[in-house]
Amino acid sequence: MEGSAQSEDKRVERSKAKVLAETYRQLALNGISGVTIEGISRHSGIPKTTIYRHWPSRSALLIDACSRFGSVPEVPDVGSLQGDMRALLIDLAERLQTANWNSVYPSIIDAAERDSVIASMQTAMQKSFMTPFEIVIERARARGEISSRQSTDDLVAILVGPLFYQRWFSKQKIDSSFIDTIIDLVIRSTSDVG
């Protein structure tokens, strides 16, 4: 009996994995608005009834698929604010310049404007991606590298905002020179000198 339950569990896990992979593929190709349960069922070969057994709604499935959207960046600790910010911004720049982020994340932001469940997911995703920046800034404050004049939230926005602008509004490549300019401006604006 136990062997039968294990093989059933493996089948369930394989089915769920196929559904999640297809959902993510559709997200990358079409954005959230292009993802349908019917399309996922058709392309994955998993019946709609099975999909709904594991995810009670399209939003629940999207949330599960998006939770696998990308790993949270590790918090660097190279010993300086400049080095830590550079590591985080390079990671963010690489993410912003990959196909999945370019097609999926803007559609998540768009859907979050109309769907409170997706909005909650987007808020959680944003928080998890920005937490390493907050940790780095607080650690730099503790080391005396920067003042407490600006809030941590403001500094995170000042750091990451230009990368989103460069990628999605001006459509320019984010290079190391651009990243170094942002870091230099933030460090100068937060020093106690002047």
C-alpha positions as a Python dict, from the first residue, in 0.01 Angstrom:
ca = {
    (1, 'M'): (0, 0, 0),
    (2, 'E'): (281, 238, 88),
    (3, 'G'): (450, 186, -250),
    (4, 'S'): (124, 272, -427),
    (5, 'A'): (91, 597, -231),
    (6, 'Q'): (451, 689, -314),
    (7, 'S'): (402, 629, -687),
    (8, 'E'): (81, 834, -674),
    (9, 'D'): (268, 1114, -496),
    (10, 'K'): (535, 1106, -768),
    (11, 'R'): (268, 1127, -1039),
    (12, 'V'): (104, 1419, -860),
    (13, 'E'): (439, 1595, -827),
    (14, 'R'): (517, 1535, -1196),
    (15, 'S'): (176, 1672, -1296),
    (16, 'K'): (219, 1977, -1076),
    (17, 'A'): (569, 2034, -1213),
    (18, 'K'): (438, 2017, -1572),
    (19, 'V'): (160, 2265, -1492),
    (20, 'L'): (398, 2507, -1319),
    (21, 'A'): (653, 2482, -1601),
    (22, 'E'): (383, 2551, -1861),
    (23, 'T'): (243, 2838, -1655),
    (24, 'Y'): (586, 2995, -1629),
    (25, 'R'): (647, 2939, -2002),
    (26, 'Q'): (321, 3116, -2084),
    (27, 'L'): (408, 3398, -1843),
    (28, 'A'): (741, 3447, -2019),
    (29, 'L'): (582, 3436, -2365),
    (30, 'N'): (260, 3630, -2308),
    (31, 'G'): (266, 3796, -1967),
    (32, 'I'): (0, 3738, -1704),
    (33, 'S'): (-288, 3844, -1927),
    (34, 'G'): (-199, 3570, -2176),
    (35, 'V'): (-208, 3287, -1923),
    (36, 'T'): (-523, 3076, -1920),
    (37, 'I'): (-607, 2752, -1745),
    (38, 'E'): (-733, 2619, -2079),
    (39, 'G'): (-401, 2698, -2248),
    (40, 'I'): (-201, 2548, -1964),
    (41, 'S'): (-412, 2233, -1978),
    (42, 'R'): (-382, 2206, -2356),
    (43, 'H'): (-3, 2255, -2366),
    (44, 'S'): (86, 2057, -2053),
    (45, 'G'): (-151, 1767, -2122),
    (46, 'I'): (-287, 1794, -1768),
    (47, 'P'): (-669, 1808, -1744),
    (48, 'K'): (-827, 2128, -1614),
    (49, 'T'): (-992, 1932, -1333),
    (50, 'T'): (-650, 1821, -1210),
    (51, 'I'): (-519, 2176, -1229),
    (52, 'Y'): (-813, 2308, -1029),
    (53, 'R'): (-767, 2029, -774),
    (54, 'H'): (-424, 2171, -688),
    (55, 'W'): (-490, 2542, -750),
    (56, 'P'): (-842, 2668, -676),
    (57, 'S'): (-804, 2968, -907),
    (58, 'R'): (-594, 3112, -1186),
    (59, 'S'): (-454, 3363, -936),
    (60, 'A'): (-344, 3083, -702),
    (61, 'L'): (-165, 2910, -990),
    (62, 'L'): (-2, 3234, -1101),
    (63, 'I'): (118, 3302, -748),
    (64, 'D'): (271, 2956, -722),
    (65, 'A'): (440, 2991, -1061),
    (66, 'C'): (565, 3342, -984),
    (67, 'S'): (703, 3229, -649),
    (68, 'R'): (955, 3038, -859),
    (69, 'F'): (1025, 3350, -1064),
    (70, 'G'): (1376, 3389, -939),
    (71, 'S'): (1587, 3339, -638),
    (72, 'V'): (1627, 3622, -392),
    (73, 'P'): (1972, 3775, -422),
    (74, 'E'): (2214, 3684, -147),
    (75, 'V'): (2320, 3961, 86),
    (76, 'P'): (2680, 4039, -2),
    (77, 'D'): (2932, 4136, 263),
    (78, 'V'): (3249, 4254, 95),
    (79, 'G'): (3323, 4497, 377),
    (80, 'S'): (3211, 4824, 222),
    (81, 'L'): (2886, 4985, 120),
    (82, 'Q'): (3026, 5052, -225),
    (83, 'G'): (3120, 4688, -282),
    (84, 'D'): (2795, 4553, -139),
    (85, 'M'): (2579, 4791, -345),
    (86, 'R'): (2777, 4711, -657),
    (87, 'A'): (2720, 4337, -612),
    (88, 'L'): (2345, 4385, -558),
    (89, 'L'): (2302, 4630, -846),
    (90, 'I'): (2494, 4407, -1087),
    (91, 'D'): (2266, 4118, -989),
    (92, 'L'): (1956, 4333, -1041),
    (93, 'A'): (2087, 4462, -1375),
    (94, 'E'): (2143, 4106, -1494),
    (95, 'R'): (1791, 4009, -1390),
    (96, 'L'): (1640, 4312, -1564),
    (97, 'Q'): (1821, 4220, -1883),
    (98, 'T'): (1703, 3857, -1898),
    (99, 'A'): (1407, 3756, -2111),
    (100, 'N'): (1200, 3622, -1822),
    (101, 'W'): (1222, 3936, -1610),
    (102, 'N'): (1155, 4159, -1910),
    (103, 'S'): (834, 3984, -2001),
    (104, 'V'): (705, 3856, -1668),
    (105, 'Y'): (770, 4126, -1409),
    (106, 'P'): (604, 4416, -1595),
    (107, 'S'): (294, 4203, -1646),
    (108, 'I'): (288, 4120, -1274),
    (109, 'I'): (301, 4491, -1192),
    (110, 'D'): (23, 4558, -1442),
    (111, 'A'): (-201, 4278, -1309),
    (112, 'A'): (-139, 4391, -951),
    (113, 'E'): (-323, 4714, -1032),
    (114, 'R'): (-648, 4519, -1086),
    (115, 'D'): (-617, 4201, -879),
    (116, 'S'): (-569, 4226, -502),
    (117, 'V'): (-435, 3870, -480),
    (118, 'I'): (-170, 3941, -744),
    (119, 'A'): (-101, 4276, -573),
    (120, 'S'): (-23, 4095, -248),
    (121, 'M'): (208, 3858, -433),
    (122, 'Q'): (382, 4146, -610),
    (123, 'T'): (432, 4328, -280),
    (124, 'A'): (586, 4016, -126),
    (125, 'M'): (813, 3966, -430),
    (126, 'Q'): (924, 4328, -423),
    (127, 'K'): (995, 4310, -51),
    (128, 'S'): (1201, 3993, -85),
    (129, 'F'): (1407, 4140, -369),
    (130, 'M'): (1467, 4470, -185),
    (131, 'T'): (1547, 4325, 159),
    (132, 'P'): (1915, 4264, 72),
    (133, 'F'): (1948, 4634, -19),
    (134, 'E'): (1794, 4732, 316),
    (135, 'I'): (2033, 4502, 504),
    (136, 'V'): (2336, 4643, 322),
    (137, 'I'): (2230, 5002, 397),
    (138, 'E'): (2163, 4932, 765),
    (139, 'R'): (2496, 4751, 797),
    (140, 'A'): (2674, 5050, 639),
    (141, 'R'): (2503, 5280, 890),
    (142, 'A'): (2624, 5060, 1175),
    (143, 'R'): (2980, 5085, 1036),
    (144, 'G'): (2947, 5463, 1016),
    (145, 'E'): (2982, 5472, 637),
    (146, 'I'): (2664, 5672, 582),
    (147, 'S'): (2449, 5908, 783),
    (148, 'S'): (2091, 5853, 892),
    (149, 'R'): (1959, 6160, 709),
    (150, 'Q'): (1772, 5962, 444),
    (151, 'S'): (1542, 5673, 522),
    (152, 'T'): (1645, 5327, 414),
    (153, 'D'): (1338, 5304, 189),
    (154, 'D'): (1436, 5628, 13),
    (155, 'L'): (1791, 5505, -42),
    (156, 'V'): (1669, 5174, -184),
    (157, 'A'): (1442, 5363, -425),
    (158, 'I'): (1730, 5591, -525),
    (159, 'L'): (1951, 5288, -589),
    (160, 'V'): (1715, 5065, -784),
    (161, 'G'): (1492, 5322, -954),
    (162, 'P'): (1750, 5422, -1216),
    (163, 'L'): (1797, 5060, -1322),
    (164, 'F'): (1424, 5012, -1383),
    (165, 'Y'): (1415, 5346, -1567),
    (166, 'Q'): (1716, 5256, -1781),
    (167, 'R'): (1570, 4917, -1874),
    (168, 'W'): (1199, 4985, -1921),
    (169, 'F'): (1173, 5353, -2008),
    (170, 'S'): (1489, 5461, -2188),
    (171, 'K'): (1552, 5103, -2313),
    (172, 'Q'): (1926, 5140, -2262),
    (173, 'K'): (2171, 4874, -2155),
    (174, 'I'): (2268, 4887, -1789),
    (175, 'D'): (2646, 4876, -1775),
    (176, 'S'): (2899, 4891, -1492),
    (177, 'S'): (2968, 5259, -1556),
    (178, 'F'): (2600, 5343, -1500),
    (179, 'I'): (2597, 5134, -1182),
    (180, 'D'): (2913, 5304, -1053),
    (181, 'T'): (2758, 5646, -1116),
    (182, 'I'): (2450, 5555, -911),
    (183, 'I'): (2663, 5424, -625),
    (184, 'D'): (2885, 5733, -627),
    (185, 'L'): (2583, 5965, -614),
    (186, 'V'): (2426, 5770, -327),
    (187, 'I'): (2747, 5759, -124),
    (188, 'R'): (2812, 6131, -173),
    (189, 'S'): (2454, 6219, -80),
    (190, 'T'): (2468, 6015, 241),
    (191, 'S'): (2806, 6119, 373),
    (192, 'D'): (2823, 6349, 675),
    (193, 'V'): (3063, 6583, 494),
    (194, 'G'): (2914, 6909, 378),
}
